[in-house]
Amino acid sequence: MKDSAKREVSVPCKAPTLSGRMQKTRTSITRHSRDLTAEFGFSGFTIEQVCERVGISRRTFFNYFPSKVDAVFGHDSDAMPEGFIERFMAARPKGITGISPTLLADLVEMSVERLNFDEAEIVSIHGFFTIAHREPELLQHMIQSGPKKEAEFRELIASREGIDPQDPLLSSLLHLLKHTTHQAIEAYVAGSGQRPLAEEFLELMGRMQHIMGQPLRRNNND
């Protein structure tokens, strides 16, 4: 089935504030788009079917998303607590230069806040990305948009810390947080949600912190 929507992709870090009703409609469009993808594959359903499930017109759909693929991926801000980026930026201690001594703690706090925001939605997104890897069109979108989002977040941290966005430390730090978050979600799913997702994340980060606290070189006298 063909989709006449434009293919242009635009995913800002922070979307304009919506009313409660509009926010509910936008998240509903994304949820049903993902459900249909899981049921029929990305090319196996139309925008009209999404509209029917949500209870909106085709015109209303395009007020929220420029294309079906954008609807399936949704807006990043829908899974973010309001103002949590601003809180991260304001948490940097005053009167210091270079990387702050609270950077890791502030990034962990930011991650915990997001993980606590909506556990069910986060697990749903994680499962959706697993499906997306089997869909060429969705995979292409991920390949195009993923690095851009990571670069935007890296630049956000760099601007807070006053360092070069290409500093390899930032890449390593973000890779650690991303990988640990994925592991936490998998542990949460495997445990049927018996422990909060944020607890799974904090335990894994604690173990990582413990191992990274070891000496970098062996003592030759040992």
DAVENWO-V775763 format. One record per residue. RES is the residue in one letter. PSI is psi in radians with two decimals (NA if undefined). OMEGA is omega in degrees with one decimal (999 if undefined). Layout:
# DAVENWO-V775763
res-><RES & RES>
psi-><PSI & PSI>
omega-><OMEGA & OMEGA>
This chain:
# DAVENWO-V775763
res-><M & K & D & S & A & K & R & E & V & S & V & P & C & K & A & P & T & L & S & G & R & M & Q & K & T & R & T & S & I & T & R & H & S & R & D & L & T & A & E & F & G & F & S & G & F & T & I & E & Q & V & C & E & R & V & G & I & S & R & R & T & F & F & N & Y & F & P & S & K & V & D & A & V & F & G & H & D & S & D & A & M & P & E & G & F & I & E & R & F & M & A & A & R & P & K & G & I & T & G & I & S & P & T & L & L & A & D & L & V & E & M & S & V & E & R & L & N & F & D & E & A & E & I & V & S & I & H & G & F & F & T & I & A & H & R & E & P & E & L & L & Q & H & M & I & Q & S & G & P & K & K & E & A & E & F & R & E & L & I & A & S & R & E & G & I & D & P & Q & D & P & L & L & S & S & L & L & H & L & L & K & H & T & T & H & Q & A & I & E & A & Y & V & A & G & S & G & Q & R & P & L & A & E & E & F & L & E & L & M & G & R & M & Q & H & I & M & G & Q & P & L & R & R & N & N & N & D>
psi-><2.41 & 2.64 & 2.20 & 0.01 & 2.71 & 2.69 & 0.00 & 2.36 & 2.30 & 2.00 & 1.60 & 2.75 & -0.61 & 2.01 & 2.73 & 2.59 & 2.33 & 2.77 & 2.87 & -0.72 & -0.75 & -0.68 & -0.75 & -0.71 & -0.77 & -0.79 & -0.56 & -0.70 & -0.81 & -0.78 & -0.81 & -0.56 & -0.70 & -0.68 & -0.75 & -0.63 & -0.76 & -0.61 & -0.79 & -0.07 & 2.74 & -0.67 & 0.00 & 0.14 & 2.88 & 2.90 & -0.63 & -0.63 & -0.65 & -0.82 & -0.68 & -0.74 & -0.67 & -0.52 & 0.70 & 2.97 & 2.86 & -0.65 & -0.71 & -0.68 & -0.84 & -0.15 & -0.36 & -0.64 & 2.44 & -0.26 & 2.96 & -0.70 & -0.63 & -0.64 & -0.71 & -0.72 & -0.47 & -3.01 & 2.33 & -0.64 & -0.36 & -0.36 & 0.27 & 2.36 & 2.50 & 2.25 & 0.13 & -0.47 & -0.73 & -0.66 & -0.67 & -0.77 & -0.64 & -0.21 & -0.21 & 2.25 & 2.56 & 2.70 & 0.45 & 2.83 & 2.70 & -2.90 & 2.24 & 2.65 & -0.11 & 0.17 & -0.89 & -0.79 & -0.68 & -0.65 & -0.68 & -0.76 & -0.72 & -0.77 & -0.75 & -0.74 & -0.72 & -0.70 & -0.55 & -0.27 & -0.86 & 1.56 & -0.78 & -0.73 & -0.70 & -0.77 & -0.66 & -0.76 & -0.75 & -0.78 & -0.64 & -0.73 & -0.50 & -0.75 & -0.72 & -0.53 & -0.31 & -0.06 & 1.93 & -0.74 & -0.69 & -0.65 & -0.71 & -0.72 & -0.74 & -0.74 & -0.62 & -0.72 & -0.51 & -0.96 & -0.59 & -0.76 & -0.73 & -0.67 & -0.68 & -0.72 & -0.69 & -0.71 & -0.59 & -0.83 & -0.76 & -0.68 & -0.60 & -0.68 & -0.18 & 0.67 & 2.99 & 2.24 & -0.40 & 0.11 & 2.15 & -0.41 & -0.71 & -0.75 & -0.75 & -0.74 & -0.77 & -0.64 & -0.73 & -0.82 & -0.74 & -0.82 & -0.72 & -0.66 & -0.77 & -0.74 & -0.69 & -0.73 & -0.73 & -0.70 & -0.67 & -0.77 & -0.75 & -0.56 & 0.18 & 0.57 & 0.39 & -0.56 & 2.51 & 2.56 & -0.70 & -0.60 & -0.71 & -0.75 & -0.81 & -0.65 & -0.78 & -0.72 & -0.64 & -0.72 & -0.68 & -0.74 & -0.67 & -0.82 & -0.61 & -0.24 & -0.07 & 2.72 & 2.58 & -0.39 & 2.54 & 2.60 & 2.09 & -0.28 & -0.17 & NA>
omega-><-175.4 & -178.9 & -175.6 & -177.8 & 178.2 & -175.2 & -176.2 & -177.5 & 176.7 & -177.9 & -179.8 & 178.7 & -176.8 & -178.5 & 177.2 & 179.4 & 179.0 & 173.2 & 179.9 & -179.1 & 180.0 & 177.5 & 179.6 & 179.3 & -178.1 & 179.4 & 177.7 & 177.3 & -179.7 & -179.0 & -178.7 & 176.4 & 177.9 & 177.8 & 179.5 & 176.2 & 179.3 & -177.4 & -169.0 & -172.2 & -174.2 & -177.6 & -174.4 & 177.1 & -176.7 & 175.1 & 179.0 & 178.4 & 175.5 & -178.9 & 179.6 & -179.9 & -177.8 & -177.1 & 179.9 & 176.9 & 176.5 & 179.3 & 178.2 & 178.0 & -176.3 & 170.5 & -177.3 & -175.6 & 179.8 & -177.8 & 178.5 & -178.3 & 177.2 & 178.1 & -179.4 & -179.4 & 176.6 & 179.7 & 178.1 & -175.3 & -179.8 & 179.8 & -177.9 & 173.6 & -178.3 & 174.6 & -174.6 & 174.7 & 178.8 & 178.8 & 177.9 & -178.6 & -177.1 & -175.3 & -179.3 & 178.7 & -179.5 & 170.8 & 177.5 & 175.3 & -179.2 & -176.9 & -176.6 & -179.7 & -179.6 & -174.8 & -178.6 & -179.9 & -179.9 & 177.0 & 177.1 & 178.1 & 177.9 & 179.8 & 179.7 & 179.5 & 179.7 & 180.0 & 178.5 & -172.4 & -179.6 & -176.4 & -177.4 & -178.6 & -179.8 & 178.0 & 178.0 & 179.1 & 179.6 & 178.2 & 179.5 & -179.8 & 174.2 & 177.1 & -176.3 & 179.5 & 179.7 & -178.3 & -175.4 & -177.1 & 178.6 & 178.1 & 178.5 & 178.6 & 179.3 & -179.7 & -178.3 & -173.0 & -176.7 & 179.5 & 179.5 & 179.9 & 179.6 & 178.7 & 179.0 & 179.7 & 178.0 & 179.1 & 177.4 & 179.2 & -179.0 & 179.6 & 177.1 & -174.9 & 179.9 & -179.8 & 179.7 & 177.9 & -179.5 & 177.3 & -177.4 & 178.1 & -179.6 & 179.4 & 179.7 & -178.8 & 180.0 & 176.7 & 178.8 & -179.1 & -178.8 & -178.7 & -180.0 & 176.8 & 178.5 & 178.6 & 179.6 & 179.2 & 178.9 & 177.4 & 178.4 & 179.7 & -179.7 & 179.4 & 179.6 & 175.3 & 179.9 & 174.7 & 178.0 & -178.9 & -179.6 & 178.2 & 177.1 & -179.4 & -177.3 & 178.1 & 179.6 & 178.0 & 177.7 & 177.6 & 178.3 & 179.1 & -179.8 & -177.5 & -179.9 & 177.5 & 178.5 & 177.2 & -179.6 & 179.9 & 176.8 & 173.0 & -176.2 & 179.2 & -178.7 & 999>
